[in-house]
Amino acid sequence: MSEYTENGGAGRKRREKKPPKPITESYLRNVALWYMERYASSAANLKVVLMRRVRLSSAYHGSDPAEGAVMVDAVVQRYCEAGILNDRLFAETRVRSLVARGTSAKMIRRKLMEKGVSPDDIEAALAEVVDQQNGELASAARYARRRRIGPFRLIEKRDENRDRDMAALARQGFGFGIAAKVVDAESPEALEAEIDGADER
């Protein structure tokens, strides 16, 4: 007879979760390195990740989470001083990725603030990256191309979808003026010419 588990698999036993390990600074360093090998991270975000481990371990072993928090601070400081954690570099990398997807500066600021990046590092990253990418108009055009809205729609569908396309750009944090330039562009080529012209001025 086949054995069925709650997850619906026949003949498979559910893998039991391992209990959380006791918190030590060495363990936290290993977790931090493992995480940073897989994901770009700000210092504040890494602290959140490590504190999650601390809370789970404290609840299981009855240890003091405040002691774990001290060790988390020490690990984060260690990797910041070693240059492994660099909020400015993290912000620039993230900005490049988001700009390439057509994300507005407003939305980029929000996403980086959620990761605990300082306003100074955010503004420096935007100045370094977004200016090189022709600014908000170019980002809005990338988003429109990716979503096939505005001048990237079939010409016979543009008028009936204008308000919808404007709203889509507004939800992404683009201002009315930028959204209108994109949505009302005569063609993708005309929009590219507008971007090139804005870059030359």
Buried (B, 14 or more C-beta within 10 A) or exposed (E): EEEEEEEEEEEEEEEEEEEBBEBEBEBBBEBBEEBBEEEEBBBBBBBEBBBEBBBBBBEEEEBEBEEBBEBBEEBBEBBBEEEEBBBBBBBBBBBBEBBEEBBBBEBBBEBBEEBBBBEEBBBBBBEBBBEEBBBBBBBBBBBBBEBEBBBBBEEEEBEEBBEEBBEBBBEBBBBEEBBBBBBBBEEBEEBBEBBEEBBEE
